[in-house]
Amino acid sequence: MEHKAISIRPFIGAKDFEVSRSFYRDLGFTENILTHNLSVFSTEGISFYLQDAFVKDWVDNTMIFLEVDDLDKHWNELQALDLTNKYTDVKLTSILSKPWGREYFLHDPSGILWHIGEFN
């Protein structure tokens, strides 16, 4: 195939659309509202769609890996946001070292699992 891909944008669901919108704005994403039940969130040229749709099995099995250039800096900035106290069901783990690099896990208010890491 001889075409140039421009972006890839996963669609994720939300148990409570308004809470999830607020969470992702607090996390530093910029929201562009597309319709009353669909927004695209962007940062640094990467994006994903958040939709007002919740299918438990789908959301419980959704994982997204966000690669960052400085995991320690990202971790410190995230902890300063105090999201685990602001949002019910948000969970955060400590940084783990793996053979390929390091990562930590963040569960959004709906249960979407974000792997946030950096490669060796």
SULCOR-V879160 format. One line per field, one symbol per residue. ss: DSSP state (A for helix, B for strand, O for the rest). psi: psi as a letter, one per 30 degrees, with the letter a starting at -180 (. if undefined). burial: I if it has 24 or more other C-alpha atoms within 12 Angstrom, else O. A space follows every 10 residues. Layout:
ss = ???
psi = ???
burial = ???
This chain:
ss = OOOOOOOOOO BBBOOOAAAA AAAAAAOOOB BBBBBOOBBB BBBOOBBBBB BOOOOAAAAA OOBBBBBOOO AAAAAAAAAA AOAAAAOOOO BBOOOBBBOO BBBBBBBOOO OOBBBBBBBO
psi = kiljkelkjl kllkejeeee eeeeeefgkk kjkelfgklk klkhglllkk likjjeeeef gkkkkjklfj eeeeeeeeef fhfffekkfk kkllkkklff blllkkklff gkjkkjlkl.
burial = OOOOOOOOOO IIIIIIIIII IIIIOIIOII IOOOOOOIII IIOOOOIIII IIIIOOOOIO OIOIOIOOOO IOOOIOOIOO OOIOOOIOOI IIOOOOOOOO OIIIIIIIII IIIIIIIIOO
